[in-house]
Amino acid sequence: MLVEIKGIGIPNKGAELMLVAVVEEFTRRYGEVDFVVDPNTDFLGRSRYQLYQKGWMNIKGLQIGYLIDFMPNKLLSRFGIKKDKDIDIVVDASGFCYSDSFGPKNAYEQVSRYISRWKRQGKKVAFLPQAYGPFENPKLASMMRSTLEKADIFFARDEQSKKYLEKIGLKDVAQSPDFTCLVEGVIPNDFSTEDAGDVCVILNNRMIEKLSVADGKSYIENMTKMISLLRSYNMRPFFLLHDGLDDKPLTESINNNLEEPLKTYYYEDPKEIKGVISTASIVISSRFHGLVSALTQGIPVIATGWSHKYQMLLDDYNVGDFLADHMDYSDLVKKIELLKDEDKYTLIKNGIVQEKKRQIQKTKDMWNLVFKHIQ
């Protein structure tokens, strides 16, 4: 069996964790499975997971990957290349890729251009739970409706995404939470909670990219003041890099403004990232999968974010009030003070643990449906 996984982007650790989830689940169900990805991930990233490279390249709108179909498999195997026509199942694990924010060209090149061909070839196509929308662009709305109608199965990850899909005319939209909850974290051998601390802070460079200059500046200032506040409460914060090294300059700029810089941790393995998160008592994150990894391990969070997916995730765990306004430092203070109260902390944590069990069962049910439709 040859399975193509679309939408994963190494070294983004959230996307990489979704890759791990797909590989683990397919391997658990079928045993020997080969996985292939587009050649937009470098060799070292692919090699860690023994992923084949798809013979696929778009040059000025022309897909020259089809020429690979005429080359002998024996030759291609030496270079770890697989043909598009030999793929049995296409699994889209994009996370958040189909929206006005990314535009119709992205959706077209990712899936819409090829899905009719895939179906003619007999491939099964599954879109795993992810955030969608909004679709105010008519071209994108029409494209996504047509694409998802051709898929064997698709899921919205949250209620708002489901509404966006229904608004463009899709019926019977299934909903299921983020599917990385079944991946077990691993605490790195060289990580010590005594050395690190008890409050894990995960920043996101996209908070600077997606916001105005003034809002981005406010985000940095408030994160800096927040760390000083945590220390004044005898909490011990530390930085965890969740997206390769993209967020490193942001953590460095904040550390430069602190009298005592925070320790910063980074690991290549996303399961180790999740393991580090499991050691914290509180996770303050602007990375979506940093929040997911905390909540699915029963850890209270404070979130800042730039899209509806953050609010929807917190609502799933009945902690919607813990999405902080990054522009309002007093809002951050209120949320920290709530979690500083031992009784309130315990109540919130117990509620998250109970909801975690339901989210895990929903994910297991989702996978059962996926395998039912692609067999």
Protein Blocks (a to p, Z undefined) as FASTA:
>chain_A
ZZddehiacfbfklmmmmmmmmmmmmmmnopacddddfkbcfklmmmnopacdddddeeh
iafklmmmmpcfklmmmnopacfklpmbdcdfehpacdfklojmlmmmmmmmmmmmmmmn
opacddddddedjdfblklmmmmmmmmmmpmbdcdfbfklmmmmmmnopahiacdddfkl
mpccdddfkbcfklnomcdcdddfklmmmmcfklmmmmmmmmmmmmmmmmmnopacdddd
fehjllmmmmmmmmmmpfbacdddddfblklmmmmmmmpmbdcdfbfklmmmmmmnopac
ddddfbfklmmmmmmnopmmmpccfklmklmmmmmmmmmpmklmmmmmmmmmmmmmmmmm
mmmmmmmmmmmmmZZ
